[in-house]
């Protein structure tokens, strides 16, 4: 957890103390809607709101812009956005606050969209899950023209602050930000380690280990196990796509499930061989590679997505 830190400046007369730095106060200070700014006539109005995940043409337009300008591909199918960032298996359940929380905090666990608006225009969107023990960062997108403002870092700080605000509002077990997968040899993913203290989950027993104690293993091994270092693997991983996908019996594949859609928040699945995507070669081979590398037992416990 982040702790307030007092700022001091040394002068000829001694030390001059200022009020402690409080992350959540600094985060909300620029927001007009929170009353953080005292400027009655600001040049720009910045607002951040949190709402249950839902579809809108405005959000989809931002997604299209992000895909085109950041990932260099055009996406015209709203179903991709809905399946990826709107639909969720999480159920909305009450958050057990001991008393009424601040008005800007949601009252249910579940999946949310955090909307960043500048002068009323949607310029960024964060997709997060609010869980009993953490705020889980799922995805973040922004308009490229605002890239120079490092909105990704702003979103990370806001999500850290959100977790702390839940904790301070009387939900003691909710005190972490889960930032998703960490890929040590990917420059785009290593930024997650810049936030401290950071921990990585062991791939076998799911215990948590300080990132600083894991870095040597991550540098050395392609598969690093922190609890049982003897299980770590050296060498290059097999190249997917170079070798043909493994042959897996039809009877085995019938027990591996593919998510088709959600019905009233509950996942509806079919055997992977009966999914509408099985006829697509890339999807079919991807599933075969995944089942081959994950193992049949683990593959039966997860749902494959398009």
C-alpha positions in Angstrom: 0.0 0.0 0.0 1.1 3.5 -0.7 1.7 5.7 2.4 1.6 9.5 2.5 5.0 11.1 2.5 5.7 14.6 3.9 7.6 17.0 1.7 10.3 19.2 3.3 12.5 22.0 1.9 15.6 23.1 3.7 16.1 26.8 4.0 18.5 29.1 5.9 15.9 29.2 8.7 15.6 25.4 8.9 13.1 23.0 7.5 9.7 24.1 6.1 7.1 21.3 6.1 4.3 20.9 3.7 1.2 18.8 3.9 1.6 15.0 3.2 1.3 13.8 -0.3 -1.9 11.8 -0.7 -2.2 9.8 -3.9 -6.0 9.9 -4.2 -6.1 13.6 -3.5 -3.5 14.2 -6.3 -5.4 11.9 -8.7 -8.7 13.7 -8.2 -7.4 17.2 -8.1 -7.7 18.0 -11.8 -11.3 16.7 -12.0 -14.1 19.3 -12.4 -16.8 16.8 -11.4 -15.1 16.0 -8.1 -14.8 19.6 -7.1 -11.0 19.1 -7.1 -10.3 22.2 -9.1 -11.1 25.7 -7.8 -10.7 27.4 -11.2 -14.2 28.6 -12.1 -13.2 29.1 -15.8 -10.8 26.4 -16.7 -9.3 26.2 -20.2 -10.3 22.5 -20.4 -12.6 20.3 -18.4 -11.3 16.9 -17.5 -13.6 14.2 -16.1 -13.3 10.6 -15.2 -16.3 8.4 -14.6 -16.8 4.7 -13.8 -19.7 2.7 -15.1 -20.6 -1.0 -15.6 -19.2 -2.3 -18.8 -21.6 -1.6 -21.7 -21.6 -0.9 -25.4 -22.0 2.5 -27.0 -21.2 3.8 -30.5 -18.9 6.3 -28.8 -16.8 3.6 -27.1 -16.7 1.5 -30.3 -15.5 4.6 -32.3 -12.6 5.0 -29.8 -11.8 1.3 -30.1 -11.7 1.6 -33.9 -9.4 4.7 -33.7 -7.1 2.9 -31.2 -6.9 -0.2 -33.4 -6.2 1.8 -36.6 -3.7 4.3 -35.1 -1.9 2.2 -32.5 -2.1 -1.4 -33.8 -2.3 -0.3 -37.5 -5.3 -2.4 -38.4 -8.9 -1.6 -39.2 -11.7 -3.1 -37.2 -15.2 -2.7 -38.5 -16.9 -5.4 -36.5 -18.5 -4.2 -33.3 -18.9 -7.8 -32.2 -15.1 -7.9 -31.6 -15.3 -5.0 -29.2 -18.3 -6.5 -27.5 -16.9 -10.0 -27.1 -13.5 -8.7 -26.0 -14.2 -5.7 -23.8 -17.9 -5.6 -22.9 -19.4 -9.0 -22.3 -18.2 -10.5 -19.0 -18.9 -13.7 -16.9 -18.6 -11.7 -13.7 -21.8 -11.3 -11.7 -22.6 -8.0 -10.0 -22.5 -8.6 -6.3 -22.7 -6.0 -3.4 -19.4 -4.7 -2.0 -19.6 -5.1 1.8 -18.9 -1.6 2.9 -19.3 -1.1 6.6 -21.0 2.3 5.9 -22.0 4.4 2.9 -18.9 4.8 0.6 -17.9 8.0 -1.3 -20.3 8.7 -4.1 -17.8 8.0 -6.9 -17.1 4.4 -5.7 -19.3 1.7 -7.1 -21.3 -0.5 -4.8 -21.0 -3.8 -6.7 -18.1 -6.1 -7.7 -18.1 -6.7 -11.4 -16.7 -5.4 -14.8 -16.5 -1.7 -15.4 -15.4 0.9 -17.9 -13.5 3.9 -16.7 -14.2 6.8 -19.1 -11.7 9.7 -19.5 -13.3 12.8 -21.1 -11.6 16.0 -22.1 -14.1 18.8 -22.8 -16.8 16.2 -23.1 -14.9 14.1 -25.7 -14.1 10.5 -24.8 -10.3 10.4 -25.2 -9.5 7.2 -23.3 -11.2 4.1 -21.8 -10.0 1.7 -19.2 -11.6 -1.7 -18.8 -11.3 -3.1 -15.3 -12.7 -5.8 -13.1 -13.5 -5.0 -9.5 -12.9 -8.1 -7.5 -13.0 -9.0 -3.8 -9.2 -8.7 -3.3 -8.1 -6.4 -6.2 -8.8 -4.1 -9.0 -7.9 -6.0 -12.2 -6.6 -4.0 -15.1 -8.0 -5.6 -18.3 -7.3 -3.2 -21.1 -6.7 0.4 -21.9 -7.1 2.4 -25.1 -6.7 6.1 -26.0 -6.8 8.6 -28.9 -3.3 8.8 -30.4 -3.3 12.6 -30.4 -3.0 12.5 -26.6 -0.3 9.8 -26.6 2.3 12.4 -25.4 0.5 12.8 -22.1 1.3 9.1 -21.1 -2.3 8.3 -20.5 -1.3 4.7 -19.8 0.7 5.7 -16.8 -2.2 7.9 -15.6 -4.6 5.0 -15.9 -2.2 2.8 -13.8 -2.0 5.5 -11.1 -5.8 5.9 -11.1 -6.3 2.2 -10.7 -3.8 2.0 -7.9 -5.7 4.9 -6.2 -9.0 3.2 -6.8 -7.8 0.0 -5.0 -6.6 2.2 -2.1 -9.9 4.1 -2.0 -11.8 0.8 -1.7 -9.5 -0.3 1.1 -9.9 3.0 3.0 -13.7 2.9 2.6 -13.8 -0.3 4.7 -13.0 -3.2 2.3 -9.7 -4.3 3.9 -9.1 -7.3 1.6 -9.3 -5.2 -1.5 -5.8 -3.7 -1.5 -4.1 -4.7 -4.7 -3.9 -3.8 -8.4 -3.6 -6.8 -10.7 -1.9 -5.6 -13.9 -2.2 -8.9 -15.8 0.5 -10.8 -17.6 4.1 -9.8 -17.2 6.5 -10.7 -20.1 10.0 -10.0 -19.1 11.5 -10.0 -22.6 8.8 -7.7 -24.0 9.5 -4.0 -23.8 5.8 -3.2 -24.1 5.1 -5.4 -21.0 8.1 -4.6 -18.8 6.6 -1.2 -17.8 4.5 -3.1 -15.2 7.6 -3.7 -13.2 8.1 0.1 -12.8 5.4 0.2 -10.2 6.6 -0.8 -6.8 6.2 -3.0 -4.8 5.4 -5.5 -7.6 4.9 -9.2 -7.2 4.8 -12.1 -9.7 2.7 -15.3 -9.2 4.5 -18.6 -9.3 3.2 -20.6 -12.3 2.8 -23.8 -10.2 1.6 -23.0 -6.7 0.4 -19.4 -7.4 2.3 -18.0 -4.5 3.5 -14.3 -4.8 7.1 -13.3 -5.1 8.8 -9.9 -5.2 9.6 -9.0 -8.8 13.2 -8.1 -7.8 13.8 -11.6 -6.6 12.5 -13.1 -9.8 14.5 -11.1 -12.4 17.6 -13.3 -12.5 15.4 -16.4 -13.1 13.5 -14.6 -15.8 16.7 -13.6 -17.5 18.0 -17.1 -17.5 15.0 -19.4 -18.1 12.3 -19.6 -20.7 10.1 -21.2 -18.0 10.9 -19.8 -14.6 9.4 -21.4 -11.4 10.1 -19.4 -8.3 9.0 -21.8 -5.6 10.7 -24.8 -7.2 13.7 -23.4 -9.2 14.6 -27.0 -10.2 11.5 -27.1 -12.4 12.7 -24.1 -14.5 13.6 -24.7 -18.1 16.4 -23.3 -20.2 16.7 -23.0 -23.9 14.5 -21.6 -26.6 10.8 -22.5 -26.6 9.4 -24.5 -29.5 8.3 -22.3 -32.4 4.6 -22.4 -32.9 3.8 -22.6 -36.6 7.1 -24.1 -37.6 6.1 -27.6 -36.6 2.7 -28.9 -37.5 0.1 -28.8 -34.7 -0.2 -31.9 -32.6 -2.8 -34.6 -33.5 -5.3 -34.8 -30.7 -8.1 -37.4 -30.6 -11.6 -36.2 -31.4 -12.9 -37.7 -28.2 -10.4 -35.6 -26.2 -11.3 -32.4 -28.0 -14.9 -33.0 -27.3 -14.1 -32.3 -23.6 -12.4 -29.0 -24.4 -14.9 -26.1 -24.4 -15.2 -23.0 -26.5 -17.1 -19.9 -25.3 -19.9 -19.1 -27.6 -21.7 -16.3 -25.8 -23.1 -15.1 -22.4 -26.6 -15.7 -21.4 -27.7 -13.5 -18.5 -24.1 -13.2 -17.4 -23.5 -17.0 -17.6 -21.1 -18.5 -20.1 -22.5 -20.8 -22.8 -19.9 -23.1 -24.3 -19.7 -26.0 -26.8 -17.0 -28.5 -27.6 -14.2 -26.7 -29.6 -14.9 -28.9 -32.6 -18.5 -27.6 -32.7 -17.6 -23.9 -32.4 -18.2 -21.7 -35.5 -14.5 -20.9 -35.6 -13.3 -24.5 -35.8 -13.5 -24.4 -39.6 -11.0 -21.5 -39.6 -7.5 -22.9 -40.0 -5.8 -20.4 -37.9 -8.2 -20.8 -35.0 -8.2 -24.6 -35.2 -4.4 -24.8 -35.3 -4.1 -22.3 -32.4 -6.4 -24.4 -30.3 -4.4 -27.6 -31.1 -1.1 -25.9 -30.2 -2.6 -24.6 -27.0 -4.0 -27.9 -25.9 -0.7 -29.6 -26.8 1.4 -27.2 -24.7 -1.1 -26.7 -21.8 -1.9 -30.4 -21.5 -5.3 -32.0 -21.8 -6.2 -31.8 -18.1 -5.6 -28.0 -17.8 -7.3 -27.4 -21.2 -10.5 -29.0 -19.9 -10.6 -26.5 -17.1 -10.5 -23.3 -19.2 -12.8 -21.8 -21.9 -11.2 -20.9 -25.3 -12.2 -17.6 -26.8 -12.4 -16.5 -30.5 
